[in-house]
Amino acid sequence: MSLHILWIVVTIAFILLCTLLPFLPGSHDNLAVALSEMAHMFGILGLLLAPVGLIWIVAERSSRLARRRHVFPLLALIASTLVWLGLCLAAILHSGFVFGVAVVLLWILVLRKAWARFRQGPKPLDDLSTQPAKRRSALPFYFIAVPIAVALLQWVSVDRAVEMSRNRAIANSAPLIAAIEGYRTRNGRYPTSLLAELPDFKPGVIGIPEYGYEPHGEAYNLVFEQFNYRFGTREFVVYNPRDEHVMTAHASDILEMTPAQLVIERTRGHYSRHDLPQPHWKYFWFD
């Protein structure tokens, strides 16, 4: 049993690591973002496995349910498939069709092996009545411990991880801001664009691809998108040295609206705006 406890701890730690990958220091990685979305999805849908595991444990220890004990591995298989379908959806949405297909194929291989074992049928009832506790399946304990622990740890850690990730990307923007201000000192104006093959200045966070730069009025906006798990929400973190922060929902608004209309749109395109402790930084939530 001690070996199973170790594997449960390792499994929980692995899923939590996958959850936190986009918030860790490093170069941007789309695969890490996809794995994190899958891990987060498991933290939600995985709770479906806990009652199945609990009923399975009760059934293995109840003589009244002994004749129906073969049903519970089947229920576990069905519940696991539903959870994995959710993970496949997350993989497709955040890393594309190819990775989603790979995840589906992996589950088909697992499902074939599990179904082959299920078709072998349960052990005779005589064996069950004399079967010691150590010979009983450990899988129900995984079904209970892993999803509950993952859900609790995600609930405790994700908001803090988002904050740390945001703060790191803001701190790493200091050389870029200094270079922009240096350009203004030398040329009397801010650069019109920073579009280039190599951006040179990077956020240094796995889940944040790059900084965006936009001249605005007599100043500019420096923007990055902060990865988060707030349902239906995209967060954009914006720096403006004159505190004239704006963020537009659609590029077509900039191209098609008059300046007066665009001012109105930029004040209502987001559903929430938040100040940050760092000077001249704010973040916007878009649905």
Sequence and secondary structure as in RCSB ss.txt:
>XXXX:A:sequence
MSLHILWIVVTIAFILLCTLLPFLPGSHDNLAVALSEMAHMFGILGLLLAPVGLIWIVAERSSRLARRRHVFPLL
ALIASTLVWLGLCLAAILHSGFVFGVAVVLLWILVLRKAWARFRQGPKPLDDLSTQPAKRRSALPFYFIAVPIAV
ALLQWVSVDRAVEMSRNRAIANSAPLIAAIEGYRTRNGRYPTSLLAELPDFKPGVIGIPEYGYEPHGEAYNLVFE
QFNYRFGTREFVVYNPRDEHVMTAHASDILEMTPAQLVIERTRGHYSRHDLPQPHWKYFWFD
>XXXX:A:secstr
 HHHHHHHHHHHHHHHHHHHGGGSBSS  HHHHHHHHHHHHHHHHGGGHHHHHHHHHHHHT STTGGGTTHHHHH
HHHHHHHHHHHHHHHHHHHH HHHHHHHHHHHHHHHHHHHHHHHT    HHHHHH  GGGS SHHHHHHHHHHHH
HHHHHHHHHHHHHHHHHHHHHHTHHHHHHHHHHHHHHSS  S    S       BTT    EEEEETTEEEEEEE
E    TT EEEEEE TTS     S HHHHHHS HHHHHHHHHHSSSEEEE SSTTEEEEEE 
